[in-house]
Amino acid sequence: MEHLTLTQLYSKSHNRLAKIIYFFLYAIVLICIYGLTLGESGPVIDFFVDLFFAIIIFEAIRRAFYYIATGTITPKK
């Protein structure tokens, strides 16, 4: 079975919309993490721990989308 490439995947408008929504939610989460930890003069380590978990979760969501849509976790460009 031949796997889809990223160009083929994002040629569909609903996949491009999903990518835009993904980045928008990612930005909102990062702003919230910043506001809740550093905005209130909290410890810097809390910011980095929360940031680390957010990156892991969003990367897992992205890889799951790629696996569902293309059949592989790391599609070619």
C-alpha positions in Angstrom: 0.0 0.0 0.0 1.4 3.4 -1.0 1.2 6.0 1.8 -0.1 9.5 1.2 2.4 12.4 1.3 1.8 15.6 3.3 1.2 17.5 0.0 -1.5 15.1 -0.9 -2.9 15.2 2.6 -3.2 18.9 2.8 -4.6 19.3 -0.7 -8.0 18.7 0.8 -9.6 21.8 2.4 -10.9 20.0 5.5 -7.4 18.7 6.3 -6.0 22.3 6.0 -8.8 23.6 8.2 -7.9 20.9 10.8 -4.3 22.0 10.7 -5.3 25.6 11.3 -7.5 24.7 14.2 -4.7 22.5 15.6 -2.2 25.4 15.6 -4.9 27.8 17.0 -5.6 25.5 19.9 -1.9 25.0 20.4 -1.4 28.8 20.7 -4.3 29.2 23.1 -2.9 26.4 25.4 0.6 28.0 25.4 -0.9 31.4 26.2 -2.9 29.8 29.1 0.1 28.0 30.4 2.1 31.2 30.4 -0.7 33.2 32.0 -1.3 30.6 34.8 2.4 30.0 35.7 4.6 33.0 34.9 1.8 35.6 34.8 1.2 35.1 38.5 4.9 35.1 39.3 4.9 31.4 39.8 8.0 29.3 39.7 9.7 29.0 36.3 10.0 25.2 36.6 6.2 24.9 36.6 6.1 26.7 33.3 8.6 24.3 31.7 6.9 21.2 33.1 3.5 22.3 31.8 5.1 23.3 28.5 6.7 19.8 28.2 3.4 18.0 28.8 1.6 20.3 26.3 4.2 19.6 23.6 3.9 15.8 24.2 0.1 15.9 24.1 -0.1 18.0 20.9 2.6 16.0 19.2 0.7 12.8 20.0 -2.5 14.3 18.6 -0.6 15.3 15.4 1.0 11.9 15.0 -2.4 10.2 15.5 -3.9 12.4 12.8 -1.1 11.5 10.4 -1.5 7.8 11.2 -5.3 7.9 10.6 -5.1 10.0 7.5 -2.0 8.5 5.8 -1.4 5.2 7.4 2.1 6.1 8.7 3.2 8.1 11.7 5.9 10.1 9.8 4.6 10.9 6.3 6.9 12.1 3.5 6.6 15.6 2.2 
